[in-house]
Amino acid sequence: MEHVIGFFGGDSQTGTTMTAWSFAERLSAKGRRVLLIFGSGGDDQAVIPMENGRSIDDLKAFLRSGRVEREELFQCLEKKKELWMLHGTKNSLTAEYFMEDTFQILLADVELDFDDVVIDGGSDIRLGLTVSALNLCSDRFFVLTQQAKSLHRYMRRKQYFFDPLGFRGQVIVNRYRKDPALFLKKDLCRILGTEDVYVIPLVENGWQAELEQKNLLGAPRFAKAIEDLTAYYVDEEKKVKRWKRPFI
C-alpha cells in the first residue's frame, strides 16, 4: 500500500468520521483501491449502517494471537460501491481492550490488496486503537473546529502528547464559516504557527444527512473541499501546486 492516512479529532465531536468516510469514498471513485477502517472506538454504525454484521470485534482472537490472515480480514470487510470498509467495535466500552499494535497486525497480510488505507482514528488518545492508528499512519490529519475550546484542547494535546511522541500532521478546520465571532483562517494560522490550514466549509443541515446515514458529498462546497484534499493522492502534478502541506 502507498499511503496509510489517518483522521484524528483535535477535540471530540469535530467530524472525523464523516470527513474520513467522504475522503475515502472520493479516493476510491478515482480508481484507487481503498480500505476505510473505523477505528475511533465510537459507534460508527450510527453514521454508516452495517449490512454484514461483521466488525473488528470479530477479529479479536486473531489480533491477540499476533496474526490476522488475509482471508480472515476479508470475511469481516464490507464493500459499498468501490470502497472496502471495516466497521469498528460494536460496543464502545470494549474499545479500550485493543492493543497499540492492532492496525499493524491487522494490515500485515493485505499490503498488496490496497493502494490506500484510510483510518478514522477518533479523538480518545487513551484508546489503543487511536494510538495504533497514530503509530501506523504515514499521513495524519488533525480535525478541529473554529471554536476556542476545540483549538485549545488540540493545542494541549499537541504540546503534551502529539509532539513528544513525534506525531506530526496537518490541521483541517471542519465546519468552517466566516464568522468574526469565531477564529478565522488567518487567526488559526497565527495561533498554530503555520503557513496554512485546510478548511472544509460548514454544510447547513448537515446533521440531517447524518441522521439519514448519508455523507455530505451531495453538498457542492463540501464535495469541492474533499476533492481538493484527495487530489494530492491521485495527481502527481498537483502534489506541490495544490497544497504546501505545512506540518505542525
N, C-alpha and C positions, 0 to 999 in steps of 0.2 A: 504494500500500500504506500502511496505517495505522501498522504497527509493524515494526521490524526488531529482533528480540530475540536476544541472544547469551548463551550459557552458556560460561564460561571457568573453567578449573581454577586455583584459587589455588596448587595443587600438582599433581603428576602423580597419576594413579590415584584421583581423587576422585569419579568417576562422572558426568562431564559428558555423555557420550554417552547413557547411559541416562536421565538427567534431561531432556535436550533432546528425545529421542525421545518419552518419555512425555508431556511437556508439549505437544509439537506434536500428538500423536495426540488428546489430550483437547481441545485447542483446535479441531481440525478436526471432532471429534464434536459440537461445539456449533454447527456451521454456518458456521464461519469457513473461508475459502479459504486454506489454509496450505501453504507450501513449507518443507520441512525440508532444510537443507544440512549435510552432514557435512564440516566444514572444519578438523578438528583435525590433519590430516596423519598420523593413525594409521590403523589397519586397522579401519574401521567394519564391513567385510563380515564380520568375525569375530563381530559382535554382531547385525547385520541382514543376512540373505542378499541378494545382488544377483541379480535374476532376468533383467534385460535385458542385463547385461554392460556397460552404459554408465556412465561416471562423469565427473567433472570433467576427468580426463585427456584425454577425447575433445574437449575444448573449448580445449585449449592454443593451437592455431594461431589461433583466433578471438580469444582473450584477448590474444595478442601483437599482433594487428592493431588492438586497441583497440575492437572491436565484436563483440558476440555477439547475433545476431538472435534474435527470439522463437522461430522455427521450429527453429533450431539448438539452443537450450536445451531445448525441449520434447522433442526427439528423445532427449535424454540423461536425461530425468526418468522416474521410476518411480512409479506410483500404487498405494498399498495402502489399501484402504477408501476414505476420502475425503482421505487425506493424500498430497500430492506430495512426492517425495524426490529429492535429487541426491546420489549417493554420492561420497565423497571419493576422493583419489588411491589407486590400487591398490598403489602402491609407496611406502612412507614415505620412501625415500631421495630421491624426486623432489619431495617436498613443498616443499623449500627453494627450488625454482626458480619458484614462483608469486610474483607481484609484490604490493606493498602495496595496489594498487588493483583486485585481482582481483574482489572481490564488487561493487564499484561498476560495473565494466564488465559483469559477468555479469547484473546485475539491471536494467540501464538500460531494456531493452525490455519488461519484464514488470511494470511498476509497477501496471498496471490489472488484472492477472490474479490477484493475490493480496491478501488483506486483511493477512496477517501472514507474515513470513519469520522462521523460527527457525534460528539457526546454532549448531552445536556447534563452538565456537572452539578447543577443546583447551586445552593449558597451555603449549605451547612458544612463548614470546614472541619467539624468534629467527626464526620462520617468517613469511613474507609473508602466508600465509593467515590466521594468527591476528591479525596486525597489521591486515590489511584488514578483518577482522570487527570488531575493536575500533574502528576508524575509522568504520565504517558504522552500527553498531548504535545505535539510539535508546535502548534499554534493555539494560543489561548486568547479568548475574548472575555473581558470583564464587563458585564452589563449593569449599567446604572440607570437612574432616572435623574431628572433635574432637581429633585427635592434635596434640600440641605441635609436631611438626615441620611439619605441614600449616599450622598457624596462623603459625608463624614464617616459613616460606617465603613465604606470602601477604603478610605484613607487609613483608618485604624488597622484594618485587615492587611493592607499593603505594608504598613510600617512594621507590624508585629508578626506577620505570618508569610505573606507572599514574598516580600523582598528578602528576609533572612533565609528562606528556602530556595531562592532563585527562581520563583515562579513569575517570570515576566510575561507581559502580554499587552494587548491593545484594549482601549476603552471604547465601548459602544454606549451611547446615551439613547436609551429607548424611550418611546412616547414623547419625543421632543416637540416642543411648541415654543414659538417666540412670544414669551410672556415675561415682561420686565419684573414680575414678582418672583420669577424663578431664575436659577443660574442659566445664562445664555452660553452659547458655544465658546465665545471668547473668554468668558469668566471661567469656565471649566478648564480650558487650556492653560490659563494663567495659574489657577489654583493647583492643577496637577503637574505643572511644569513641563508640558509637552506642546509640540507644534500643532497638533491636530487631534481631534477625537471624531469618531464616526457617529453620525446621528441617524436614527430611524424615527420618522415622524409619527406623531400620535394619530391613531385611527379612531375617529369618532364612532362610538357604539361598538368598539372592538370587543367589548365584553359579550356582546350578543353573539358574535361569531364563535367565541369560546364556549358559550352555553350550547351552541348548535354543533359543537365539536368540529369546527372548521378552522383552517388557518386564515391568515389575513392577506393572502396573496391576491385576493379579489379587489383589494384597495389599491388604486394605482400608485400613490406615493409610497406606500409601504413596499409594494412589489418592486418599485424602482430602486429603493434603498437596498433591498435584499439582492436584487440583480447586480447592482454595482459591487456588492460585497463578494458575490460568487465569481465575478469576472476575474478577480485576482487568481483564482484557482484553475481557470479554464483558458485564459487568454494570456499567453506569454508576453505579448507586446504591451498589454495593459498593466502588467505587474508593477511597472515603475510609474507609468503615466497616471493611472487612476488614483493611486494611493501611496503615500510615502512610507506607510507602515511605521508610525512612531511608537517604539516600545517604551513602556514606562514601568 
